[in-house]
Structures are given as structure tokens and as C-alpha cells.
């Protein structure tokens, strides 16, 4: 579904991505691993069009979409749950969800308002609460629910469990597993590499702006020494 080739991305004079290449096939869960500052979020922002690469290209279904605006990438069926959640604090839970609702690019609405509330019962209890009145875990649920309301083909989750209580973390991973089972492709960034590998088909490991290790998640999980060298664990 998404392929990226020889991406070089800069922030000012800082060269962040150094020839990054890879792919996220349709209906496949891919993990993106690496220590802090290795370029994971920059790669996501480059794929989503928030940052334009100085070199290389991004393709969606074989068509070049390098540097397309984020709203155009969303129309191609890519949902994004950013680090920091990005909900609208001045809107209610209901409004945050309804404002994002639209059919998928195939016209289907597998993820309806009712289904999202069934998936996140806590949100159903807080429909009239403003986004700023929610706990961190509830805000993360709302961010994921809002992305699902767009009926994406690919869902990108950047640090979806960061800073959350263990019970909420377990709930988020349960939902991620449910999303994966529906055939939505996922790109997952999270510090818990064991959880990432347990919930993905393949994984990419970044170091200093490059992909230094990749393969089937099960194979990487079976070789903790190689991961430890790259992740510092």
C-alpha cells in the first residue's frame, strides 16, 4: 500500500533521514522500532506530508504522493494517531468523533460511531465532556477512535501508550489487536518493543536515521541479542 524509497529529510541544516526505504503492505501490521531521536517520528511525518523530503519518494498504491498535504494523505485512507494525541480540547467527545466521520475510499463504513463507542465504552460514558476534561488514557482512546471514524486502510500509531497507566496500556493493546484483526494495515511506534513485535507481522529498526534491521516480527523477537544491540536494551 505504501512504499518509500531513498528518503532524505532535513530539519533546517540537520540531516535526519539518510536514505530510508521500506514498505507497509495492505492489511499488514508493521512495527517501527528505535531509541529516541533515531528518526521514527520524522519518517512518519515525511510519509504523512507534514515534512517534505529533500530526496526520495513516497508511493501509495503505486502512485507518487511525495510531499502531498496531510489532508490529501488522509483522503487516500491513512489515519494518524500522533504522539501527543492531538484531540480538540474545546470540542466534546461526541463532536471530536462525529467531525471526523466519513466512509472509506471504497465507500464502506465498517467503523461507525456506534462501533467506536462499543470498542471504547469509557468514551460512551463521557460523550458530553470536553476533550480537556478527559484523562490522558481517555484522550488517547478518543484519538484512536477519531482516526477509526475515517475508516482508514492504514492506521499509524505514534507512541499510543506513552505515559499511560498499566490498565489503560493493556486496553490500548487490546484495541490494536482488534484493529489488526479487521484487516486494517498498521504502522506502530512504541517503546515496548516486545509488545510491538507481538502485535505486528514485520518490523523495521531505525538507528541514526537509517533502517539498520528489518524482518518478520517473530524472527526478530527470537533474536533479542540483535535487537538489544540496536535498541540499547
C-alpha positions in Angstrom: 0.0 0.0 0.0 2.7 2.5 1.0 6.3 2.3 -0.3 9.0 4.8 0.5 12.4 5.0 -1.3 15.7 6.7 -0.5 14.1 9.3 1.8 16.4 12.1 2.9 14.7 14.6 5.3 16.2 17.6 6.9 15.1 20.0 9.7 17.0 23.1 8.8 20.6 22.0 8.5 20.0 18.8 10.5 20.0 15.7 8.2 17.5 13.4 10.0 16.6 10.6 7.5 19.5 9.1 5.5 18.2 7.1 2.5 15.3 5.4 4.4 13.4 2.8 2.3 10.7 0.3 3.2 7.0 -0.6 2.7 3.8 -1.1 4.5 1.8 -3.7 2.6 -2.0 -3.7 2.6 -3.6 -5.5 5.6 -0.2 -5.9 7.3 1.0 -4.7 10.7 4.4 -3.2 10.7 6.4 -2.1 13.8 8.8 0.8 13.7 11.4 0.5 16.5 14.4 2.5 17.6 15.8 4.6 20.5 14.6 8.2 21.0 15.9 10.6 18.4 16.6 7.9 15.7 14.1 9.4 13.2 10.9 7.4 13.7 8.6 10.3 14.1 10.4 12.2 11.2 9.7 9.2 9.0 6.0 9.2 9.9 5.8 13.0 9.3 7.5 12.6 6.0 5.1 9.8 4.9 2.1 12.0 6.0 3.3 15.1 4.2 4.0 17.3 7.2 7.6 17.4 6.1 8.8 17.2 2.5 11.9 15.1 1.9 14.9 16.7 0.1 15.3 13.5 -1.8 13.4 10.2 -2.4 9.8 9.5 -2.9 6.7 8.1 -1.2 4.2 6.0 -3.2 0.6 4.9 -2.3 -0.8 2.1 -4.4 2.0 2.7 -6.9 1.3 6.4 -7.4 3.8 9.0 -6.2 2.4 11.1 -3.3 5.7 12.7 -2.1 5.1 15.8 -0.1 1.3 15.7 -0.5 -0.6 17.7 2.1 -1.7 15.7 5.2 -5.4 16.1 4.4 -4.8 14.6 0.9 -3.0 11.7 2.5 -6.0 11.2 4.8 -8.2 11.1 1.8 -6.1 8.2 0.5 -7.2 6.2 3.5 -4.4 6.9 6.0 -5.4 7.5 9.6 -2.9 9.1 12.0 -2.8 9.0 15.8 0.0 11.4 16.6 2.3 11.5 19.6 0.6 13.8 22.0 -2.9 12.7 20.8 -3.9 15.9 19.0 -7.6 15.9 20.0 -9.6 19.1 20.0 -9.8 20.1 23.7 -12.7 22.6 23.1 -14.9 20.0 21.5 -16.9 17.3 23.3 -16.1 13.6 22.9 -19.1 13.3 20.6 -18.0 16.3 18.4 -14.4 15.0 18.2 -15.7 11.7 16.8 -18.5 13.0 14.5 -16.4 15.7 12.9 -14.0 13.0 11.6 -16.7 10.6 10.3 -16.5 9.6 6.7 -16.7 6.5 4.5 -13.5 4.7 3.5 -12.2 5.3 0.0 -14.1 2.1 -1.0 -17.4 3.7 0.3 -17.7 1.3 3.2 -18.3 2.4 6.8 -17.1 -0.5 8.8 -16.2 1.8 11.7 -19.3 3.6 12.7 -19.9 5.9 15.6 -21.7 3.1 17.4 -18.8 0.7 16.8 -16.2 3.1 18.1 -18.3 3.6 21.3 -18.6 -0.2 21.7 -14.8 -0.5 21.4 -14.2 2.3 23.9 -17.0 2.1 26.5 -15.3 4.8 28.5 -16.0 7.3 25.8 -19.7 6.4 25.7 -19.8 7.5 29.3 -18.2 10.9 28.6 -19.9 11.9 25.3 -20.7 15.4 26.6 -17.3 16.0 28.3 -14.8 18.3 26.6 -11.6 16.9 25.4 -9.8 18.9 28.1 -11.8 17.1 30.8 -10.6 13.6 29.9 -7.8 11.7 31.5 -4.7 11.0 29.4 -5.9 7.5 28.7 -9.3 8.7 27.7 -7.8 11.3 25.4 -5.7 8.5 23.7 -8.8 6.4 23.2 -10.5 9.4 21.7 -7.6 10.0 19.4 -7.7 6.4 18.2 -11.5 6.4 17.9 -11.4 9.6 15.9 -8.9 8.1 13.4 -11.1 5.0 13.1 -14.1 7.1 12.2 -12.3 8.0 9.0 -12.5 4.2 8.0 -8.8 4.1 7.1 -6.9 1.4 5.2 -3.8 2.2 7.1 -3.6 3.4 10.7 -0.4 5.0 12.0 0.1 5.0 15.8 2.9 7.0 17.2 3.6 6.2 20.9 0.0 5.4 21.6 0.7 4.0 25.1 3.2 6.6 26.3 2.7 7.9 29.8 -0.4 5.8 30.4 -1.4 3.7 33.4 -0.8 -0.1 33.0 -4.5 -0.9 32.9 -5.0 1.7 30.1 -2.0 0.4 28.3 -3.4 -3.1 28.3 -6.7 -1.7 26.9 -4.9 0.1 24.1 -3.0 -3.0 23.0 -6.3 -5.0 23.1 -7.8 -2.4 20.7 -4.7 -2.5 18.5 -5.1 -6.3 18.2 -8.8 -5.9 17.3 -7.9 -3.3 14.6 -5.3 -5.6 13.2 -7.8 -8.5 13.0 -10.1 -6.4 10.8 -7.6 -6.2 8.0 -6.6 -2.5 8.5 -2.8 -2.1 7.9 -1.0 -0.6 10.9 2.3 1.2 11.5 3.1 1.1 15.2 5.7 3.0 17.1 6.1 2.2 20.8 8.8 1.9 23.3 7.7 -1.6 24.4 9.4 -3.5 21.6 8.1 -6.8 22.9 4.5 -5.7 22.6 5.2 -4.2 19.2 6.7 -7.4 17.8 3.8 -9.4 19.4 1.2 -7.3 17.5 2.9 -7.0 14.1 3.8 -9.1 11.1 7.1 -7.3 10.3 9.3 -4.7 11.9 11.8 -2.0 10.9 14.5 -0.9 13.3 16.0 2.6 12.9 19.3 3.9 14.1 20.7 7.4 13.3 18.1 8.0 10.6 18.6 4.7 8.8 16.9 1.3 8.7 19.5 -1.0 10.2 17.5 -4.1 10.8 14.2 -5.5 9.5 12.4 -8.7 9.1 9.5 -10.8 10.3 8.5 -9.8 13.9 8.6 -13.4 15.1 12.2 -13.8 13.9 13.3 -10.5 15.5 11.6 -11.5 18.7 13.6 -14.8 18.7 16.9 -12.9 18.4 16.9 -10.5 21.4 20.7 -10.0 21.2 20.5 -8.4 17.8 17.7 -6.1 19.0 19.5 -5.3 22.1 22.5 -4.0 20.2 20.2 -1.7 18.2 17.8 -0.6 20.9 20.1 -0.5 23.9 18.1 -2.9 26.0 
